[in-house]
Amino acid sequence: MHVDRHARGILQRVLYLAKLRSAALERYDRGDSPDRIRASVVAKDVATVMDVENSPVFRADLTQALRAAGWRSVKVDNVRLWKGVRRR
């Protein structure tokens, strides 16, 4: 029974990260362009779409989901920017 609860928790986490990724991909295109966009702007837009609070935990989850989708980031003057991303 404990294993079943654990497996269910993992599945819920994977589904949540997939929802975050799809919400970001609805609003943003990723390609080989030199465009960069602030990670905080992406997080704000995705939080608004999903109707959740834009908290540090949410931003960490979003970062995990987007990195798994192949997004890459860079820090410039202590500001994280997603590379090759532009708004649709």
Stockholm file with secondary structure:
# STOCKHOLM 1.0

chainA/1-88         MHVDRHARGILQRVLYLAKLRSAALERYDRGDSPDRIRASVVAKDVATVMDVENSPVFRADLTQALRAAGWRSVKVDNVRLWKGVRRR
#=GR chainA/1-88 SS CHHHHHHHHHHHHHHHHHHHHHHHHHHEEESSSSCEEEHHHHHHHHHHHHTCCCCHHHHHHHHHHHHHTTCCEEEETTEEEEETEEEC
#=GC SS_cons        CHHHHHHHHHHHHHHHHHHHHHHHHHHEEESSSSCEEEHHHHHHHHHHHHTCCCCHHHHHHHHHHHHHTTCCEEEETTEEEEETEEEC
//
